[in-house]
Amino acid sequence: MKHFYLIVDTETTKKQTVADFGAVLVTKQGAVIERFGAMVLGHFGKLPLFADPTAPDSALWSEQSAQRREKDYYSMLDTGERSIASPALINQWLIRVNQQYSPVLTAYNLAFDLGKCRNTRISLGIFAQSFCLMKAAKKVIGTTADYHNFCFENDFLTAKLRRPSMTAETMARFIFGDSSLEDEPHTALEDAQFYEAPILHTILQGGATRKQLLALGK
């Protein structure tokens, strides 16, 4: 029986709803079967993108960065890299994928994406099985000596406790053996496909079964 995994990512508004929804359907072998990326009607352009008012101008989550990111999203709409879809249309896509492939749902910090999708009436609860990719990655990859050495050698450490970073981009840098790999663009589809999917593939290639993944990602 062929197993499929649906990796979901979201970028959000100040009202804790989804502005940008992305999803990638992959096989256990890492092949991309389907992709979906859309700005969410009634949320993007209507509600301000999430920003931290205390963050310095140069920080990713600053108010100034939110304005730049919004302009970039409009450029993606202009070039066809994104469309605009209602929550109902996104749900139709999710229902079809669930009926056709019965995938296991995952996300890098699944609880975050579940909550934001719930606030937006995007129905991720239709999937029978799910796990948190971040929790699984921390246990499988983040506990290895090689990963710790990589983080200390390249100063990929948390600010306060100086412990190895467990972000998706640090995990991806380790997997690709590329310490100069750019940060996630924090656009939903691209984060899911180019950073989070390789993390899942690495865990699966290490021999983790679906049952083990579900336990690791609790």
ZIGI-V448910 format. One record per pair of residues at least 24 apart in sequence whose C-alpha atoms are under 10 Angstrom apart, sorted by sequence separation. I is the first residue (numbers start at 0). J is the second residue. D is the distance in Angstrom with one decimal. If there is no record, write none. Layout:
i-><I & I>
j-><J & J>
d-><D & D>
This chain:
i-><2 & 3 & 17 & 18 & 19 & 101 & 102 & 103 & 104 & 105 & 106 & 107 & 108 & 109 & 141 & 146 & 149 & 154 & 167 & 170 & 171 & 174 & 1 & 2 & 3 & 4 & 17 & 18 & 44 & 101 & 102 & 103 & 104 & 105 & 106 & 107 & 108 & 109 & 140 & 153 & 168 & 169 & 170 & 171 & 173 & 1 & 2 & 3 & 5 & 16 & 17 & 18 & 43 & 101 & 102 & 103 & 104 & 105 & 106 & 107 & 108 & 147 & 152 & 153 & 168 & 171 & 174 & 1 & 3 & 4 & 5 & 9 & 15 & 16 & 18 & 98 & 101 & 102 & 103 & 104 & 105 & 106 & 107 & 137 & 146 & 149 & 167 & 168 & 170 & 171 & 174 & 3 & 4 & 5 & 6 & 7 & 8 & 10 & 11 & 14 & 18 & 44 & 93 & 94 & 97 & 98 & 104 & 105 & 106 & 107 & 137 & 145 & 146 & 150 & 167 & 170 & 3 & 5 & 7 & 9 & 13 & 17 & 18 & 19 & 43 & 44 & 93 & 94 & 97 & 107 & 136 & 137 & 141 & 149 & 12 & 16 & 18 & 43 & 86 & 90 & 91 & 93 & 96 & 97 & 136 & 140 & 167 & 168 & 171 & 11 & 12 & 15 & 17 & 18 & 89 & 90 & 91 & 94 & 134 & 136 & 167 & 11 & 12 & 14 & 16 & 17 & 89 & 90 & 93 & 94 & 133 & 10 & 12 & 13 & 14 & 15 & 16 & 86 & 87 & 88 & 89 & 90 & 93 & 133 & 137 & 140 & 12 & 13 & 14 & 15 & 38 & 85 & 86 & 87 & 133 & 136 & 140 & 11 & 12 & 13 & 14 & 38 & 85 & 86 & 87 & 90 & 132 & 11 & 12 & 13 & 85 & 86 & 11 & 12 & 13 & 38 & 133 & 10 & 11 & 12 & 13 & 38 & 10 & 11 & 37 & 43 & 40 & 41 & 37 & 38 & 39 & 40 & 41 & 42 & 36 & 37 & 38 & 39 & 40 & 41 & 42 & 36 & 37 & 38 & 39 & 40 & 41 & 35 & 36 & 37 & 38 & 39 & 40 & 35 & 36 & 37 & 38 & 39 & 40 & 36 & 37 & 38 & 39 & 40 & 37 & 39 & 39 & 18 & 37 & 12 & 19 & 36 & 18 & 35 & 35 & 35 & 108 & 140 & 107 & 108 & 136 & 21 & 107 & 20 & 140 & 19 & 133 & 136 & 139 & 140 & 19 & 20 & 33 & 132 & 135 & 136 & 139 & 19 & 20 & 132 & 135 & 18 & 19 & 133 & 136 & 140 & 20 & 132 & 133 & 136 & 139 & 132 & 135 & 21 & 139 & 17 & 20 & 132 & 22 & 24 & 139 & 24 & 26 & 135 & 136 & 139 & 25 & 42 & 135 & 138 & 24 & 41 & 134 & 135 & 137 & 138 & 24 & 130 & 135 & 136 & 137 & 24 & 39 & 132 & 134 & 135 & 136 & 128 & 131 & 132 & 134 & 135 & 22 & 39 & 128 & 130 & 131 & 133 & 134 & 135 & 22 & 107 & 129 & 130 & 131 & 132 & 133 & 134 & 22 & 107 & 129 & 130 & 131 & 132 & 106 & 128 & 129 & 130 & 131 & 132 & 130 & 131 & 107 & 129 & 130 & 5 & 107 & 129 & 106 & 107 & 105 & 106 & 5 & 105 & 107 & 5 & 20 & 107 & 106 & 3 & 105 & 5 & 17 & 4 & 5 & 6 & 15 & 16 & 20 & 3 & 4 & 5 & 6 & 7 & 8 & 9 & 17 & 18 & 2 & 3 & 4 & 5 & 6 & 7 & 8 & 16 & 17 & 18 & 1 & 2 & 3 & 4 & 5 & 6 & 7 & 8 & 15 & 16 & 17 & 2 & 3 & 4 & 5 & 6 & 7 & 8 & 15 & 16 & 17 & 1 & 2 & 3 & 4 & 5 & 6 & 7 & 8 & 11 & 14 & 15 & 16 & 17 & 18 & 20 & 7 & 9 & 10 & 15 & 16 & 17 & 6 & 8 & 9 & 12 & 15 & 16 & 17 & 8 & 9 & 11 & 14 & 15 & 16 & 17 & 7 & 8 & 10 & 11 & 14 & 16 & 7 & 9 & 103 & 9 & 81 & 105 & 109 & 8 & 11 & 80 & 105 & 108 & 109 & 103 & 104 & 107 & 103 & 106 & 105 & 72 & 71 & 7 & 68 & 68 & 68 & 5 & 6 & 4 & 5 & 4 & 6 & 59 & 6 & 59 & 38 & 36 & 37 & 36 & 37 & 35 & 36 & 35 & 36 & 34 & 34 & 34 & 34 & 31 & 23 & 21 & 22 & 23 & 31 & 19 & 20 & 21 & 22 & 23 & 30 & 19 & 20 & 21 & 22 & 23 & 24 & 25 & 29 & 18 & 19 & 20 & 21 & 22 & 23 & 24 & 29 & 18 & 19 & 21 & 22 & 23 & 29 & 21 & 22 & 23 & 29 & 30 & 21 & 25 & 28 & 29 & 23 & 24 & 27 & 28 & 29 & 23 & 27 & 28 & 25 & 26 & 27 & 29 & 10 & 25 & 27 & 28 & 29 & 9 & 10 & 11 & 27 & 28 & 8 & 9 & 10 & 27 & 8 & 9 & 10 & 8 & 9 & 7 & 8 & 10 & 7 & 8 & 9 & 27 & 6 & 8 & 9 & 27 & 7 & 8 & 6 & 7 & 8 & 6 & 7 & 5 & 6 & 8 & 7 & 6 & 7 & 6 & 5 & 4 & 6 & 4 & 4 & 3 & 2>
j-><26 & 27 & 41 & 42 & 43 & 125 & 126 & 127 & 128 & 129 & 130 & 131 & 132 & 133 & 165 & 170 & 173 & 178 & 191 & 194 & 195 & 198 & 26 & 27 & 28 & 29 & 42 & 43 & 69 & 126 & 127 & 128 & 129 & 130 & 131 & 132 & 133 & 134 & 165 & 178 & 193 & 194 & 195 & 196 & 198 & 27 & 28 & 29 & 31 & 42 & 43 & 44 & 69 & 127 & 128 & 129 & 130 & 131 & 132 & 133 & 134 & 173 & 178 & 179 & 194 & 197 & 200 & 28 & 30 & 31 & 32 & 36 & 42 & 43 & 45 & 125 & 128 & 129 & 130 & 131 & 132 & 133 & 134 & 164 & 173 & 176 & 194 & 195 & 197 & 198 & 201 & 31 & 32 & 33 & 34 & 35 & 36 & 38 & 39 & 42 & 46 & 72 & 121 & 122 & 125 & 126 & 132 & 133 & 134 & 135 & 165 & 173 & 174 & 178 & 195 & 198 & 32 & 34 & 36 & 38 & 42 & 46 & 47 & 48 & 72 & 73 & 122 & 123 & 126 & 136 & 165 & 166 & 170 & 178 & 42 & 46 & 48 & 73 & 116 & 120 & 121 & 123 & 126 & 127 & 166 & 170 & 197 & 198 & 201 & 42 & 43 & 46 & 48 & 49 & 120 & 121 & 122 & 125 & 165 & 167 & 198 & 43 & 44 & 46 & 48 & 49 & 121 & 122 & 125 & 126 & 165 & 43 & 45 & 46 & 47 & 48 & 49 & 119 & 120 & 121 & 122 & 123 & 126 & 166 & 170 & 173 & 46 & 47 & 48 & 49 & 72 & 119 & 120 & 121 & 167 & 170 & 174 & 46 & 47 & 48 & 49 & 73 & 120 & 121 & 122 & 125 & 167 & 47 & 48 & 49 & 121 & 122 & 48 & 49 & 50 & 75 & 170 & 48 & 49 & 50 & 51 & 76 & 49 & 50 & 76 & 83 & 82 & 83 & 80 & 81 & 82 & 83 & 84 & 85 & 80 & 81 & 82 & 83 & 84 & 85 & 86 & 81 & 82 & 83 & 84 & 85 & 86 & 81 & 82 & 83 & 84 & 85 & 86 & 82 & 83 & 84 & 85 & 86 & 87 & 84 & 85 & 86 & 87 & 88 & 86 & 88 & 89 & 69 & 89 & 65 & 72 & 89 & 72 & 89 & 92 & 93 & 166 & 198 & 166 & 167 & 195 & 81 & 167 & 81 & 201 & 81 & 195 & 198 & 201 & 202 & 82 & 83 & 96 & 195 & 198 & 199 & 202 & 83 & 84 & 196 & 199 & 83 & 84 & 198 & 201 & 205 & 86 & 198 & 199 & 202 & 205 & 199 & 202 & 89 & 207 & 86 & 89 & 202 & 93 & 96 & 212 & 100 & 102 & 211 & 212 & 215 & 102 & 119 & 212 & 215 & 102 & 119 & 212 & 213 & 215 & 216 & 103 & 209 & 214 & 215 & 216 & 104 & 119 & 212 & 214 & 215 & 216 & 209 & 212 & 213 & 215 & 216 & 104 & 121 & 210 & 212 & 213 & 215 & 216 & 217 & 105 & 190 & 212 & 213 & 214 & 215 & 216 & 217 & 106 & 191 & 213 & 214 & 215 & 216 & 191 & 213 & 214 & 215 & 216 & 217 & 216 & 217 & 194 & 216 & 217 & 93 & 195 & 217 & 195 & 196 & 195 & 196 & 96 & 196 & 198 & 97 & 112 & 199 & 199 & 97 & 199 & 100 & 112 & 100 & 101 & 102 & 111 & 112 & 116 & 100 & 101 & 102 & 103 & 104 & 105 & 106 & 114 & 115 & 100 & 101 & 102 & 103 & 104 & 105 & 106 & 114 & 115 & 116 & 100 & 101 & 102 & 103 & 104 & 105 & 106 & 107 & 114 & 115 & 116 & 102 & 103 & 104 & 105 & 106 & 107 & 108 & 115 & 116 & 117 & 102 & 103 & 104 & 105 & 106 & 107 & 108 & 109 & 112 & 115 & 116 & 117 & 118 & 119 & 121 & 109 & 111 & 112 & 117 & 118 & 119 & 109 & 111 & 112 & 115 & 118 & 119 & 120 & 112 & 113 & 115 & 118 & 119 & 120 & 121 & 112 & 113 & 115 & 116 & 119 & 121 & 113 & 115 & 209 & 116 & 188 & 212 & 216 & 116 & 119 & 188 & 213 & 216 & 217 & 212 & 213 & 216 & 213 & 216 & 216 & 186 & 186 & 123 & 184 & 185 & 186 & 126 & 129 & 128 & 129 & 129 & 131 & 184 & 132 & 185 & 187 & 186 & 187 & 187 & 188 & 187 & 188 & 188 & 189 & 188 & 189 & 191 & 192 & 192 & 187 & 186 & 187 & 188 & 196 & 185 & 186 & 187 & 188 & 189 & 196 & 186 & 187 & 188 & 189 & 190 & 191 & 192 & 196 & 186 & 187 & 188 & 189 & 190 & 191 & 192 & 197 & 187 & 188 & 190 & 191 & 192 & 198 & 191 & 192 & 193 & 199 & 200 & 192 & 196 & 199 & 200 & 195 & 196 & 199 & 200 & 201 & 196 & 200 & 201 & 199 & 200 & 201 & 203 & 185 & 200 & 202 & 203 & 204 & 185 & 186 & 187 & 203 & 204 & 185 & 186 & 187 & 204 & 186 & 187 & 188 & 187 & 188 & 187 & 188 & 190 & 188 & 189 & 190 & 208 & 188 & 190 & 191 & 209 & 190 & 191 & 190 & 191 & 192 & 191 & 192 & 191 & 192 & 195 & 195 & 195 & 196 & 196 & 196 & 196 & 199 & 199 & 209 & 209 & 209>
d-><6.1 & 6.3 & 9.8 & 5.5 & 7.3 & 10.0 & 7.3 & 7.3 & 6.3 & 5.6 & 7.6 & 6.1 & 6.7 & 7.8 & 6.8 & 8.3 & 6.9 & 9.8 & 9.7 & 8.2 & 7.6 & 7.3 & 7.6 & 6.1 & 9.4 & 9.3 & 6.8 & 4.6 & 8.0 & 7.4 & 8.4 & 5.1 & 4.4 & 5.2 & 5.7 & 4.8 & 5.4 & 9.0 & 9.3 & 6.9 & 9.7 & 9.4 & 8.7 & 9.4 & 9.6 & 7.9 & 9.3 & 9.4 & 9.9 & 7.1 & 7.8 & 8.2 & 8.6 & 7.9 & 7.7 & 5.3 & 6.6 & 5.6 & 5.4 & 4.6 & 7.5 & 9.8 & 9.7 & 9.5 & 6.4 & 7.0 & 10.0 & 9.9 & 9.6 & 9.8 & 9.8 & 9.7 & 10.0 & 9.3 & 9.3 & 9.9 & 8.9 & 8.7 & 7.7 & 8.5 & 5.9 & 7.3 & 8.0 & 9.7 & 6.8 & 9.0 & 6.4 & 8.4 & 9.2 & 6.5 & 7.5 & 9.8 & 9.8 & 9.2 & 9.7 & 9.4 & 9.5 & 9.4 & 9.9 & 9.0 & 8.2 & 9.7 & 9.0 & 8.8 & 7.7 & 9.5 & 9.4 & 9.1 & 9.8 & 9.2 & 6.6 & 8.9 & 9.1 & 9.1 & 6.4 & 6.9 & 8.9 & 9.5 & 9.9 & 9.9 & 10.0 & 9.8 & 8.9 & 9.7 & 9.2 & 9.1 & 7.8 & 9.3 & 6.7 & 8.9 & 8.2 & 9.3 & 8.0 & 8.5 & 7.4 & 8.8 & 7.2 & 9.9 & 9.1 & 8.6 & 9.8 & 7.8 & 9.8 & 9.0 & 9.7 & 7.9 & 9.9 & 9.7 & 9.7 & 8.9 & 7.6 & 9.8 & 9.1 & 9.1 & 9.7 & 6.0 & 9.5 & 7.5 & 9.5 & 9.0 & 7.9 & 8.7 & 9.7 & 7.2 & 9.3 & 9.7 & 7.0 & 6.1 & 8.4 & 8.9 & 7.9 & 9.9 & 9.4 & 7.0 & 8.0 & 9.2 & 9.2 & 7.0 & 8.0 & 9.3 & 8.6 & 8.3 & 9.0 & 8.1 & 9.1 & 9.3 & 6.1 & 5.9 & 8.5 & 7.7 & 8.2 & 9.7 & 6.3 & 7.4 & 7.7 & 8.0 & 9.2 & 9.4 & 5.6 & 5.6 & 7.8 & 9.6 & 9.8 & 5.5 & 9.1 & 9.6 & 9.6 & 8.8 & 4.1 & 4.3 & 9.2 & 8.5 & 6.1 & 4.4 & 6.8 & 9.8 & 9.7 & 8.1 & 5.7 & 8.1 & 9.1 & 8.5 & 8.1 & 9.3 & 9.0 & 8.7 & 9.6 & 9.5 & 8.7 & 6.7 & 8.7 & 5.9 & 9.2 & 9.2 & 8.1 & 5.3 & 6.2 & 5.8 & 5.5 & 7.4 & 9.7 & 6.1 & 5.0 & 4.7 & 5.3 & 4.7 & 8.8 & 9.1 & 7.3 & 5.3 & 6.2 & 5.6 & 7.1 & 9.7 & 8.8 & 5.9 & 8.4 & 6.6 & 9.7 & 9.0 & 8.9 & 9.8 & 9.9 & 9.8 & 10.0 & 9.6 & 8.6 & 9.9 & 8.3 & 9.8 & 8.9 & 9.3 & 10.0 & 8.7 & 8.5 & 9.6 & 9.9 & 8.9 & 8.8 & 9.7 & 9.9 & 9.9 & 7.2 & 9.9 & 8.7 & 9.1 & 9.0 & 7.1 & 9.5 & 7.6 & 10.0 & 9.9 & 8.9 & 8.1 & 9.6 & 7.8 & 6.9 & 9.1 & 9.3 & 9.6 & 8.8 & 9.9 & 9.7 & 9.1 & 9.2 & 9.8 & 9.6 & 8.1 & 9.5 & 7.2 & 8.8 & 7.0 & 8.1 & 9.8 & 9.1 & 9.4 & 8.5 & 9.5 & 9.3 & 8.4 & 9.8 & 9.0 & 9.1 & 9.3 & 9.7 & 8.3 & 8.8 & 8.3 & 6.7 & 7.1 & 7.9 & 9.4 & 9.7 & 8.5 & 9.2 & 8.8 & 9.5 & 9.8 & 8.4 & 8.5 & 9.3 & 9.3 & 8.8 & 8.5 & 9.8 & 4.8 & 8.3 & 9.7 & 8.7 & 9.4 & 6.7 & 4.7 & 9.9 & 9.9 & 9.9 & 7.0 & 8.1 & 9.6 & 5.0 & 8.1 & 9.8 & 9.6 & 9.0 & 5.2 & 9.6 & 8.6 & 7.4 & 7.2 & 9.3 & 8.5 & 6.6 & 7.7 & 8.1 & 6.1 & 8.0 & 7.7 & 9.9 & 7.7 & 4.4 & 9.3 & 4.5 & 6.4 & 9.8 & 8.1 & 5.9 & 9.5 & 6.8 & 8.6 & 7.8 & 9.7 & 9.7 & 9.5 & 8.8 & 10.0 & 9.5 & 9.2 & 9.6 & 9.7 & 9.7 & 9.9 & 9.2 & 9.5 & 8.7 & 8.8 & 9.2 & 9.4 & 9.9 & 9.6 & 8.8 & 6.6 & 8.5 & 5.8 & 8.6 & 7.5 & 9.0 & 9.3 & 9.7 & 9.6 & 8.1 & 7.1 & 4.8 & 6.0 & 6.2 & 6.4 & 6.3 & 8.5 & 5.9 & 9.9 & 8.9 & 8.2 & 4.6 & 4.7 & 4.9 & 5.0 & 5.2 & 7.5 & 8.4 & 5.1 & 6.3 & 6.9 & 6.4 & 6.0 & 6.1 & 5.4 & 8.1 & 9.1 & 5.9 & 6.7 & 9.2 & 9.8 & 8.1 & 8.9 & 7.1 & 8.2 & 8.2 & 9.9 & 8.7 & 9.3 & 9.4 & 9.0 & 8.2 & 7.8 & 9.0 & 9.4 & 8.4 & 8.9 & 8.8 & 9.8 & 5.5 & 6.1 & 9.6 & 9.5 & 6.2 & 9.2 & 7.0 & 5.3 & 9.4 & 6.7 & 9.5 & 7.4 & 8.9 & 8.5 & 9.0 & 8.7 & 7.6 & 9.7 & 9.0 & 9.4 & 9.9 & 9.8 & 9.4 & 7.9 & 8.4 & 8.1 & 9.4 & 10.0 & 9.1 & 9.8 & 10.0 & 9.9 & 9.6 & 9.6 & 9.8 & 9.8 & 9.9 & 10.0 & 8.8 & 9.9 & 8.8 & 8.6 & 9.8 & 9.3 & 9.7 & 9.1 & 9.0 & 9.6 & 10.0 & 9.8 & 9.2 & 9.1 & 9.9 & 9.8 & 8.7 & 9.2 & 9.5 & 9.1 & 8.7 & 7.1 & 8.3 & 9.5 & 5.4 & 6.9 & 8.7 & 7.6 & 9.9 & 9.6 & 8.3 & 8.3 & 9.9 & 8.0 & 7.5 & 7.2 & 9.0 & 9.6 & 8.5 & 4.6 & 5.8 & 9.2 & 9.5 & 7.1 & 5.7 & 4.0 & 9.0 & 9.9 & 9.7 & 9.2 & 7.4 & 10.0 & 6.0 & 7.0 & 7.7 & 9.4 & 6.5 & 9.0 & 7.5 & 9.4 & 8.4 & 8.3 & 6.5 & 6.1 & 10.0 & 6.9 & 7.9 & 9.9 & 8.2 & 9.3 & 8.9 & 7.8 & 9.9 & 5.5 & 9.6 & 9.1 & 8.7 & 6.8 & 8.9 & 7.9 & 6.9 & 9.6 & 9.5 & 8.8 & 10.0 & 8.8 & 7.0 & 9.0 & 9.9 & 7.8 & 9.1 & 8.6 & 6.6 & 9.6 & 6.6 & 7.6 & 9.2 & 7.7 & 6.0 & 8.2 & 8.4 & 5.1 & 9.7 & 4.9 & 8.2 & 7.8 & 6.7 & 10.0 & 8.0 & 8.9 & 9.0 & 9.5 & 9.3 & 7.0 & 9.0 & 9.3 & 9.2 & 5.8 & 9.8 & 6.3 & 9.4 & 6.1 & 9.2 & 9.5 & 8.0 & 9.0 & 9.1 & 7.5 & 9.8 & 7.0 & 9.3 & 9.3 & 8.9 & 9.0 & 9.6 & 9.8 & 8.2>
